[in-house]
């Protein structure tokens, strides 16, 4: 929209691409997990740049505040905190790398070759939170309630899975 | 002015790196990191089209549902990962081959 938009875009692109490459290629699982932080933060930046302020904040809260911490806990609980070189081995890179490059080239050709729609109205940037709240409780009420049921199921399921392990360990001792 | 294609290409890069991570990693948690990348790329794509089509609010709602599903998936998958670790003492997917363990 303004002249500094390209600067922000390329800065965020650098952050996101470098962090994603680190996730995909790093030998150390802890580095990969922390690189996830860069990708999530960069994508949150894109959301702000694209006028989706509420989604950007949710991304920060849920991904960086919740999922990142969950991942780090899981990584450290399964690999051991004293284990400095937490290995994150890869297989079949000889075949996967050309396939991934081919996929990227195909997607790039599609993206740059397609004649996309052009919105003729100028984009208006305005706060979205109030309208999202309205629509979630009117037009999108059913998916909203389904999501809450799903989250309840996930909560119970995760506790049940985690608890069974604890009980089995207790019995063994 | 950055146009639609540049945003979509960044999203495609994230998606492809996520697919690559899922395919090549042996550590189950590494594979989960790849799925997070793929889901994030999908949410970003939705927001990109919403912005350039002047429908940011609708796109935001869909992106929110993607984020909810990603959080649910991560919670359950990590619980499964911890249970696998307790049973096998490893989460390397090459060594976890037993059914009815």
Interface residues (C-beta under 8 A of the other chain):
Chain A: X1 X5 X6 X9 X13 X16 X17 X20 X21 X23 X24 X29 X32 X33 X36 X39 X40 X43 X46 X47 X50 X51 X52 X54 X55 X58 X59 X62 X63 X66 X67 X70 X71 X73 X74 X75 X77 X78 X87 X88 X89 X90 X91 X92 X93 X96 X97 X99 X100 X103 X104 X107 X108 X111 X112 X116 X117 X119 X121 X123 X124 X128 X131 X132 X135 X136 X140 X143 X147 X150 X151 X154 X155 X157 X158 X161 X162 X164 X165 X168 X169
Chain B: X1 X2 X4 X5 X6 X7 X8 X9 X10 X12 X13 X14 X15 X16 X17 X18 X19 X20 X21 X23 X24 X25 X26 X27 X29 X30 X32 X33 X34 X36 X37 X40 X43 X44 X47 X48 X50 X51 X52 X53 X54 X56 X57 X58 X59 X60 X61 X63 X64 X65 X67 X68 X69 X70 X71 X72 X74 X75 X76 X78 X79 X80 X81 X82 X83 X85 X86 X87 X91 X92 X94
